[in-house]
Amino acid sequence: MREVIQCLIDWLDSEKSDEKGHRILRALAQESLKKADFDESKRRFTAEEIVAAVGETLESAEPKKWIDWPGSLKKYCETREGQIVEFARKRGLQHYPKPERKSTKGGPGRLTTFYIKAEPVSEITEEAQAIEAVRVGSNAAEMKANYQMTELGEVKPSWIASWLFRHGQIELRQWHVWVILGWLAIIAGFAVLIAYAGWLSLSVPRPVTTQDLTLLVSIFVIPYGSWVTIIKPWILLLDDRIVVAHELFTNFYEQSAQFELLRDGDLRVVRLVRYSAVCPICGATIYLEKGEPDYRRRLVGRCYESPREHVFSFDRITRCGRLLVDR
């Protein structure tokens, strides 16, 4: 049971987050690991014990309502269960960790408890895969893309960015983020200052020369170039959590990759990863690309063989996507 609980902890470490559900699972896993050698009945924890393990101080809300198993935590676990199963399968485990709740009818000494259960990892047989392929292929509207993420360090950065992504990710503390924001503000201010200086130079009455035309173009090109190439990608990453990695930061031979932002308290982790899937229509590989012009501010999965027709949505939490183009 110890390795099953440790599997959940390691998965949580690989998917850093400061979401309440993530923090609750971590606290439950860490407390369960302390009693891994005990019987399951001894590895059950009340809502009060979990809240204390999380380190949360509740002023008015009840611990059970704060955990909110039926409203949010259960759904949080269910949407990530597939990732945990795959994580356990890659480790060669026969069971995977599944958080559960044991409800009671109430009364003295009868409290609702939470625990981690070891569920068998189902085998992926060729027969099951064939049945699933027939079921999916029977209706194009039900076709789904199941995305897989590369292991950390599998996507090779370019030589320019190799010193940043030594282990496939960058860990940023809060002060690092403020430094980056200050750096972006300086770049923006410098670009505006150059444009303003150029505008003042052009405001002097004199015959127009080629130098003046070049200066006029630079007034618009420098600020716009700074915004598109430097400032906007960082703003989008902070807002959307995942963006397409610029080719400048990835190896020449690498396929489309992404920068993904994870938050865990005051820690920010930027990972260089690649999400891909098998196209359920033609069997080619689906890569994430920008959704423009049809799907603005979205990443979509585009089939390598038919990038305009075999287009799928992308959800980084469930790692699933549905067909977006009607056939």
N, C-alpha and C positions, 0 to 999 in steps of 0.2 A: 504493500500500500504506500510505502514511503516514496518509491520512485514514481507512482501515479500522482501523488500530491506534488512532488517536486516538478513533475511535468507541467502542472498548471502554473507553478511559480515561474518556471523558465519561460513559458509562453507569455505570461504577463510581463516579464522582463523584456521580451522581444517586441511587445506591442505596448510601449510606454503610453500612459495616458493619466490625466488627472481627473477623469470623469468619476462620479460617485460610484457607479457600478464597478469600475475597475478597482477602485480603492477598497470596496467591500470584498471583492473576490480575493484580493491580495491578503487582506486581514484574515479572511476565513482560511485561506491556504496556509498562511504562516502559523496560525494557531493550530490548525489540523496537523501540520508537520511536527509540532512539538509532541503530539499524542499519536503519531503514526503507528506505533507499535501496540496501541490499545485497540479494543474492540470498537466497532462502529458506534455503539451506544455511548461510548466514552468520548467520542469525537464530535459530539453535537454541542452547539453553542447557541446561547440565547441572543436575542437582538441587543440586549444591554452589553453583553460581552463583546459582540462584534463591533458595536459603536465605540466601546472603550479601546479595542484593538486598532480601530481606524484612527483614533485620536481626536474624534469629533466631540465637541461640547454642545449639547442640546439644551436650549433654554426652555422652550415650551413644547416642542414636538416630542411625541413618544418615539422611542427607538424603533419599534416595529413599523410605525408609519414612516419614519425617516428612511428605513431600508426599503420599504414599499416593494415587497416581493411580487404581488400580483400586478401592480401597476407599471413597474419599470424594470426591476432587477431580473425577473424571470425572462422578459423579452430580451434584455441585454445578454443574458447567458445563451438563450436559444439562437440568437443571430450570430453568435460567435462559436457555437458548438462545432460546426463543421471545420473551422480552423483548428480548434483544439484536437479534434479527432485526427486530422491530417498530421498535426504536430506529433501526436503520440504514435501514429503509424510510422512516421519517418524514424522514430526512435526505436522501433521494433517492439513496442509495448503491446501486450495483449488486451489491456484495458486503458481507458482514458478517464480523466477526472470530470465528474458531472456534479455541479452544485445542486443541492436539493433542499427542500424545506419539509419539516415534519410538523404538521398542524395538529392542534389539540382542540378539544371542546371548551377549554378553559377550566378554571377552578384552582384551588390551592395546590401549588406544586406542579401544575400542568401548564407548561410554557411552550410556545412555539419555538422550535430550534432549527438550526441550519447546519448542514454537514456536507461533506464531499463523498460521493459514491463512486465506486469503480465500475464503469460500464464496459462491457466487451466491445472491442474494436471489430467492426464487421469487415469481412474479407471482400475485396473487389474481385469478383470472378469474371471470366470472359462471358459467361452466360448472362450475368447481371448487366454487364456493359452492353451486350447486344440487345437485351430487352429495353434498356434505357434509350439506346440509339433509335430503336423502332418507335418507341413512345414519343420521343422528341421529334423525330422526322415526320411523324404523322400529321403534325399541325405546325405550320411555320409561325403562327402567332404565339405558340407556347415555347418556341426555341429560346434557350437561355445559354449564356456564356458563363462558364465557371472559371474565374480568374485565379491564377497562381502567382505568388510573389517569389522572386528570386531570393536566395540566401544572401545575407550581408557580405559584401565583398565580391560577389559573383559578377556584378556589373563593373567593368573596368573603367576607371576615370581616365581622362586624358593626362598627359604629363604635366599640364598646367595645374590641374586640380588634384593630382595624386597626393600631394602633401596635405591636402585638406581631408580627403576621404581615405585615410590610411586603412581603416577597418570598415569601410563602406558607409560611414556615418560621421557626422560632426555633432559633438555635444556642446550646447551653448547654455551658459548660465544667464541669469537675468541681466547681469551687467554687460555680457557679450551682446545681448539683444539691443541694449541701449547704445552701445558703441556702434553697432550696425546702423541703427536708425539715425544716429548722429552723423555717421559717414554718408548716408544717403541724403540727409538734409544739406550737408556741405556740398555734395556734388550738385544737388538741385540749385542751391544758392549760387554756386560758381557758374553754372550754365546760364542762369538768369542774369547774373552780373555781366557775363560776356555779351549776351544779347542786348542788354541795356547799354553797355559801352558802345557796341556797334551802332545801335540806334542813335545815340548822341553824335557819333562821328558822321553819320549820314545826314543828320539834321543841319549840318553846316552848308550854306548855299555855295555850290561850285558845280562845274561841269561833271556829268556822270562819266565815270571810267569803268574799265573792267574790274578794277579793284573794288569799286563801290558795289558792283553787281555781286561779286563774290562775297563781300561783307553782308550784303542784304540776304543772300541765301543762307549764310552761316547763322544769321540771327534766328532763323526758324529751325535749321537743321540741327544745331548743337543742343538746344533744349529738348527737341523731339527725340533725337538720338539718345540722349542721356536718360530720358523717361522710358523709352522702349527697351533699351539694352541693359540698363542697370537698375533703375528704380522700380519700374512696373513688375518685373519678375519677383522681387522680394515682397512687394505689397500683395501680389496675388498669392504667394506662398503663405504669408501670414493670414490671409483671409480664407483661402480655399483649402489649405492643408496639403494640397498636392498639385504640382504643376509639371509640365513637360520639361525635362532637363535640356538645356541648350547644348547643341552639338559641340560647342567649345569645351564643355566640361566632361564629355564622354569620349571614350576611345573611338577611333575612326571606324573600326570594324564592328562596333556595338550597334544593336538595333535600338529603337526608341526606348528611352529610359525616363524616369521621373524622379523629381525631388519630393520627398514626403516629409511633412513636419509632424512630430509627435510632441505632446506636452505632458510633463509630469512635474507638477508643482512649479518651482522656478526654473526647472530644466527644460530646455528645448533641444530636441534631437532632429537633425536634418539627415535623412537617409537617401542614398542613391540606390534606387531599386528599379525593377522592371516588372510590371504586371502584364501577363499574357494569358491567353486561353486558346482552346481549340475551337475553330469555327464549326458550329453544329450543322452548317449548310454544306460546306465543301471540304471540311477537314483541314484547311490551312490554319496558320497561326494568326491570332488576333492580337494586335498591339494597340496600346493607348496612344491616341493622338488628340490634338485640339479639335473641338467640335465645330469651330467656325467653318462656314458662315451660318449653317442651319441651327447649331446648338451652341450659342454663345455662353462663355464662362463655364463650359462643361468639358470634361474629358470623355471621349467616347472610344469604344473599341472598334478598330477598323481592320477588316480582314486583309491580310497581306496580298492575296490574289484578287480581291474585289473590294477595294477600300471605299467605294461610293455606294455600293448596294448592300454589302454585308456589314451593317453598322449596328453596334450594340451599345446600350447604356453601361455605366460603370458605377458601382457602389463599393467604396473602399472598405466598408464595414462588413457587409455580407459577402463581398467579392463575387457578386453575381451581376448579370446584365441581361436585359431583354432586347429583342430585335426592335430597332427603331424605324427601319424602312419597310413600308408595306410592299409586299411582293404580289 
